[in-house]
Amino acid sequence: METAVGLFEAKTHLSEYVARAERGEEVIITRHNKPVAKIVPLSARPAAPAGNTPPFIQRTFNMGMPLVDLTKANQLAAELEDEELIAKMRRIEDEYLKRHAGS
């Protein structure tokens, strides 16, 4: 069961909503009537990430938010001249698009 509450209400009665989450409920917190956060039981399963995630995308802490891993890009940038780096990145993007054209 999901309940939606305003931010002020959630702040005022946080312990009540945490207790509800412990019982298995999900509480959506809104700001100006727009959902901005959710209190869920710790045992809740995160939504499965979308398939065919490119290798340069990583997901952290089961939040489902993609973050670009810049480590490899920074290593390439240090080794290549600007034009070479841009050309290599375009080739990688083209290869990715060809592999996932039917998706």
PyMOL CGO cylinders between C-alpha atoms (Angstrom):
from pymol import cmd
from pymol.cgo import CYLINDER

trace = [
    CYLINDER, 0.00, 0.00, 0.00, 1.26, 3.48, -0.86, 0.3, 1, 1, 1, 1, 1, 1,
    CYLINDER, 1.26, 3.48, -0.86, 0.48, 6.71, 0.93, 0.3, 1, 1, 1, 1, 1, 1,
    CYLINDER, 0.48, 6.71, 0.93, 1.37, 10.19, -0.36, 0.3, 1, 1, 1, 1, 1, 1,
    CYLINDER, 1.37, 10.19, -0.36, 2.10, 12.99, 2.11, 0.3, 1, 1, 1, 1, 1, 1,
    CYLINDER, 2.10, 12.99, 2.11, 3.48, 16.50, 1.86, 0.3, 1, 1, 1, 1, 1, 1,
    CYLINDER, 3.48, 16.50, 1.86, 7.01, 17.29, 2.98, 0.3, 1, 1, 1, 1, 1, 1,
    CYLINDER, 7.01, 17.29, 2.98, 5.86, 19.26, 6.05, 0.3, 1, 1, 1, 1, 1, 1,
    CYLINDER, 5.86, 19.26, 6.05, 3.56, 16.42, 7.10, 0.3, 1, 1, 1, 1, 1, 1,
    CYLINDER, 3.56, 16.42, 7.10, 6.35, 13.87, 6.61, 0.3, 1, 1, 1, 1, 1, 1,
    CYLINDER, 6.35, 13.87, 6.61, 8.76, 15.98, 8.65, 0.3, 1, 1, 1, 1, 1, 1,
    CYLINDER, 8.76, 15.98, 8.65, 6.23, 16.46, 11.43, 0.3, 1, 1, 1, 1, 1, 1,
    CYLINDER, 6.23, 16.46, 11.43, 5.27, 12.79, 11.65, 0.3, 1, 1, 1, 1, 1, 1,
    CYLINDER, 5.27, 12.79, 11.65, 8.46, 11.10, 10.40, 0.3, 1, 1, 1, 1, 1, 1,
    CYLINDER, 8.46, 11.10, 10.40, 8.53, 8.43, 13.10, 0.3, 1, 1, 1, 1, 1, 1,
    CYLINDER, 8.53, 8.43, 13.10, 4.98, 7.38, 12.19, 0.3, 1, 1, 1, 1, 1, 1,
    CYLINDER, 4.98, 7.38, 12.19, 5.88, 7.00, 8.51, 0.3, 1, 1, 1, 1, 1, 1,
    CYLINDER, 5.88, 7.00, 8.51, 9.06, 5.08, 9.35, 0.3, 1, 1, 1, 1, 1, 1,
    CYLINDER, 9.06, 5.08, 9.35, 6.96, 2.72, 11.49, 0.3, 1, 1, 1, 1, 1, 1,
    CYLINDER, 6.96, 2.72, 11.49, 4.58, 2.25, 8.56, 0.3, 1, 1, 1, 1, 1, 1,
    CYLINDER, 4.58, 2.25, 8.56, 7.52, 1.42, 6.32, 0.3, 1, 1, 1, 1, 1, 1,
    CYLINDER, 7.52, 1.42, 6.32, 8.68, -1.15, 8.86, 0.3, 1, 1, 1, 1, 1, 1,
    CYLINDER, 8.68, -1.15, 8.86, 5.25, -2.76, 8.51, 0.3, 1, 1, 1, 1, 1, 1,
    CYLINDER, 5.25, -2.76, 8.51, 5.72, -2.96, 4.74, 0.3, 1, 1, 1, 1, 1, 1,
    CYLINDER, 5.72, -2.96, 4.74, 4.03, 0.24, 3.53, 0.3, 1, 1, 1, 1, 1, 1,
    CYLINDER, 4.03, 0.24, 3.53, 5.58, 2.69, 1.12, 0.3, 1, 1, 1, 1, 1, 1,
    CYLINDER, 5.58, 2.69, 1.12, 5.18, 6.41, 1.75, 0.3, 1, 1, 1, 1, 1, 1,
    CYLINDER, 5.18, 6.41, 1.75, 5.66, 8.90, -1.08, 0.3, 1, 1, 1, 1, 1, 1,
    CYLINDER, 5.66, 8.90, -1.08, 6.76, 12.39, -0.03, 0.3, 1, 1, 1, 1, 1, 1,
    CYLINDER, 6.76, 12.39, -0.03, 5.61, 15.27, -2.19, 0.3, 1, 1, 1, 1, 1, 1,
    CYLINDER, 5.61, 15.27, -2.19, 6.75, 18.89, -2.53, 0.3, 1, 1, 1, 1, 1, 1,
    CYLINDER, 6.75, 18.89, -2.53, 4.24, 21.23, -4.14, 0.3, 1, 1, 1, 1, 1, 1,
    CYLINDER, 4.24, 21.23, -4.14, 2.13, 18.16, -4.99, 0.3, 1, 1, 1, 1, 1, 1,
    CYLINDER, 2.13, 18.16, -4.99, 4.97, 16.54, -6.97, 0.3, 1, 1, 1, 1, 1, 1,
    CYLINDER, 4.97, 16.54, -6.97, 6.52, 13.26, -5.76, 0.3, 1, 1, 1, 1, 1, 1,
    CYLINDER, 6.52, 13.26, -5.76, 10.14, 13.79, -4.69, 0.3, 1, 1, 1, 1, 1, 1,
    CYLINDER, 10.14, 13.79, -4.69, 11.02, 10.89, -2.38, 0.3, 1, 1, 1, 1, 1, 1,
    CYLINDER, 11.02, 10.89, -2.38, 9.79, 7.58, -1.06, 0.3, 1, 1, 1, 1, 1, 1,
    CYLINDER, 9.79, 7.58, -1.06, 10.14, 5.89, 2.32, 0.3, 1, 1, 1, 1, 1, 1,
    CYLINDER, 10.14, 5.89, 2.32, 10.23, 2.14, 1.77, 0.3, 1, 1, 1, 1, 1, 1,
    CYLINDER, 10.23, 2.14, 1.77, 10.95, -0.89, 3.92, 0.3, 1, 1, 1, 1, 1, 1,
    CYLINDER, 10.95, -0.89, 3.92, 14.65, -1.68, 4.01, 0.3, 1, 1, 1, 1, 1, 1,
    CYLINDER, 14.65, -1.68, 4.01, 13.84, -5.14, 2.69, 0.3, 1, 1, 1, 1, 1, 1,
    CYLINDER, 13.84, -5.14, 2.69, 12.10, -3.71, -0.41, 0.3, 1, 1, 1, 1, 1, 1,
    CYLINDER, 12.10, -3.71, -0.41, 13.59, -4.88, -3.67, 0.3, 1, 1, 1, 1, 1, 1,
    CYLINDER, 13.59, -4.88, -3.67, 14.86, -2.10, -5.92, 0.3, 1, 1, 1, 1, 1, 1,
    CYLINDER, 14.86, -2.10, -5.92, 13.43, -1.84, -9.41, 0.3, 1, 1, 1, 1, 1, 1,
    CYLINDER, 13.43, -1.84, -9.41, 15.43, -3.90, -11.88, 0.3, 1, 1, 1, 1, 1, 1,
    CYLINDER, 15.43, -3.90, -11.88, 17.70, -1.76, -14.03, 0.3, 1, 1, 1, 1, 1, 1,
    CYLINDER, 17.70, -1.76, -14.03, 16.86, -1.58, -17.71, 0.3, 1, 1, 1, 1, 1, 1,
    CYLINDER, 16.86, -1.58, -17.71, 18.54, -4.18, -19.89, 0.3, 1, 1, 1, 1, 1, 1,
    CYLINDER, 18.54, -4.18, -19.89, 21.32, -3.46, -22.35, 0.3, 1, 1, 1, 1, 1, 1,
    CYLINDER, 21.32, -3.46, -22.35, 23.04, -0.93, -20.09, 0.3, 1, 1, 1, 1, 1, 1,
    CYLINDER, 23.04, -0.93, -20.09, 26.16, 0.35, -21.87, 0.3, 1, 1, 1, 1, 1, 1,
    CYLINDER, 26.16, 0.35, -21.87, 29.42, -0.73, -20.22, 0.3, 1, 1, 1, 1, 1, 1,
    CYLINDER, 29.42, -0.73, -20.22, 30.37, 2.87, -19.39, 0.3, 1, 1, 1, 1, 1, 1,
    CYLINDER, 30.37, 2.87, -19.39, 27.25, 3.29, -17.22, 0.3, 1, 1, 1, 1, 1, 1,
    CYLINDER, 27.25, 3.29, -17.22, 27.34, 2.11, -13.65, 0.3, 1, 1, 1, 1, 1, 1,
    CYLINDER, 27.34, 2.11, -13.65, 24.59, 1.92, -11.09, 0.3, 1, 1, 1, 1, 1, 1,
    CYLINDER, 24.59, 1.92, -11.09, 25.32, 2.66, -7.46, 0.3, 1, 1, 1, 1, 1, 1,
    CYLINDER, 25.32, 2.66, -7.46, 23.70, 1.51, -4.24, 0.3, 1, 1, 1, 1, 1, 1,
    CYLINDER, 23.70, 1.51, -4.24, 20.65, 0.04, -5.98, 0.3, 1, 1, 1, 1, 1, 1,
    CYLINDER, 20.65, 0.04, -5.98, 19.25, 3.51, -6.55, 0.3, 1, 1, 1, 1, 1, 1,
    CYLINDER, 19.25, 3.51, -6.55, 18.76, 2.97, -10.24, 0.3, 1, 1, 1, 1, 1, 1,
    CYLINDER, 18.76, 2.97, -10.24, 20.43, 6.23, -11.06, 0.3, 1, 1, 1, 1, 1, 1,
    CYLINDER, 20.43, 6.23, -11.06, 22.95, 5.87, -13.86, 0.3, 1, 1, 1, 1, 1, 1,
    CYLINDER, 22.95, 5.87, -13.86, 26.29, 7.54, -13.37, 0.3, 1, 1, 1, 1, 1, 1,
    CYLINDER, 26.29, 7.54, -13.37, 28.92, 7.83, -16.06, 0.3, 1, 1, 1, 1, 1, 1,
    CYLINDER, 28.92, 7.83, -16.06, 32.18, 6.21, -15.02, 0.3, 1, 1, 1, 1, 1, 1,
    CYLINDER, 32.18, 6.21, -15.02, 34.69, 8.86, -16.00, 0.3, 1, 1, 1, 1, 1, 1,
    CYLINDER, 34.69, 8.86, -16.00, 37.73, 6.88, -14.87, 0.3, 1, 1, 1, 1, 1, 1,
    CYLINDER, 37.73, 6.88, -14.87, 38.26, 5.25, -18.25, 0.3, 1, 1, 1, 1, 1, 1,
    CYLINDER, 38.26, 5.25, -18.25, 37.45, 8.46, -20.14, 0.3, 1, 1, 1, 1, 1, 1,
    CYLINDER, 37.45, 8.46, -20.14, 40.01, 10.38, -18.09, 0.3, 1, 1, 1, 1, 1, 1,
    CYLINDER, 40.01, 10.38, -18.09, 42.65, 7.72, -18.75, 0.3, 1, 1, 1, 1, 1, 1,
    CYLINDER, 42.65, 7.72, -18.75, 41.96, 7.93, -22.49, 0.3, 1, 1, 1, 1, 1, 1,
    CYLINDER, 41.96, 7.93, -22.49, 42.02, 11.71, -22.42, 0.3, 1, 1, 1, 1, 1, 1,
    CYLINDER, 42.02, 11.71, -22.42, 45.44, 11.69, -20.78, 0.3, 1, 1, 1, 1, 1, 1,
    CYLINDER, 45.44, 11.69, -20.78, 46.82, 9.36, -23.45, 0.3, 1, 1, 1, 1, 1, 1,
    CYLINDER, 46.82, 9.36, -23.45, 45.25, 10.83, -26.59, 0.3, 1, 1, 1, 1, 1, 1,
    CYLINDER, 45.25, 10.83, -26.59, 45.17, 14.15, -28.33, 0.3, 1, 1, 1, 1, 1, 1,
    CYLINDER, 45.17, 14.15, -28.33, 41.77, 15.87, -28.44, 0.3, 1, 1, 1, 1, 1, 1,
    CYLINDER, 41.77, 15.87, -28.44, 40.98, 14.91, -32.03, 0.3, 1, 1, 1, 1, 1, 1,
    CYLINDER, 40.98, 14.91, -32.03, 42.02, 11.31, -31.45, 0.3, 1, 1, 1, 1, 1, 1,
    CYLINDER, 42.02, 11.31, -31.45, 39.91, 11.11, -28.30, 0.3, 1, 1, 1, 1, 1, 1,
    CYLINDER, 39.91, 11.11, -28.30, 36.83, 12.54, -30.04, 0.3, 1, 1, 1, 1, 1, 1,
    CYLINDER, 36.83, 12.54, -30.04, 37.24, 10.10, -32.94, 0.3, 1, 1, 1, 1, 1, 1,
    CYLINDER, 37.24, 10.10, -32.94, 37.64, 7.16, -30.55, 0.3, 1, 1, 1, 1, 1, 1,
    CYLINDER, 37.64, 7.16, -30.55, 34.55, 8.18, -28.54, 0.3, 1, 1, 1, 1, 1, 1,
    CYLINDER, 34.55, 8.18, -28.54, 32.53, 8.45, -31.78, 0.3, 1, 1, 1, 1, 1, 1,
    CYLINDER, 32.53, 8.45, -31.78, 33.68, 4.96, -32.83, 0.3, 1, 1, 1, 1, 1, 1,
    CYLINDER, 33.68, 4.96, -32.83, 32.66, 3.54, -29.42, 0.3, 1, 1, 1, 1, 1, 1,
    CYLINDER, 32.66, 3.54, -29.42, 29.27, 5.24, -29.66, 0.3, 1, 1, 1, 1, 1, 1,
    CYLINDER, 29.27, 5.24, -29.66, 28.73, 3.99, -33.22, 0.3, 1, 1, 1, 1, 1, 1,
    CYLINDER, 28.73, 3.99, -33.22, 29.62, 0.42, -32.19, 0.3, 1, 1, 1, 1, 1, 1,
    CYLINDER, 29.62, 0.42, -32.19, 27.21, 0.62, -29.28, 0.3, 1, 1, 1, 1, 1, 1,
    CYLINDER, 27.21, 0.62, -29.28, 24.41, 1.95, -31.48, 0.3, 1, 1, 1, 1, 1, 1,
    CYLINDER, 24.41, 1.95, -31.48, 24.98, -0.81, -34.07, 0.3, 1, 1, 1, 1, 1, 1,
    CYLINDER, 24.98, -0.81, -34.07, 24.88, -3.52, -31.35, 0.3, 1, 1, 1, 1, 1, 1,
    CYLINDER, 24.88, -3.52, -31.35, 21.63, -2.14, -29.90, 0.3, 1, 1, 1, 1, 1, 1,
    CYLINDER, 21.63, -2.14, -29.90, 19.89, -0.96, -33.05, 0.3, 1, 1, 1, 1, 1, 1,
    CYLINDER, 19.89, -0.96, -33.05, 17.09, -3.53, -32.69, 0.3, 1, 1, 1, 1, 1, 1,
    CYLINDER, 17.09, -3.53, -32.69, 16.43, -2.77, -29.02, 0.3, 1, 1, 1, 1, 1, 1,
]
cmd.load_cgo(trace, "trace")
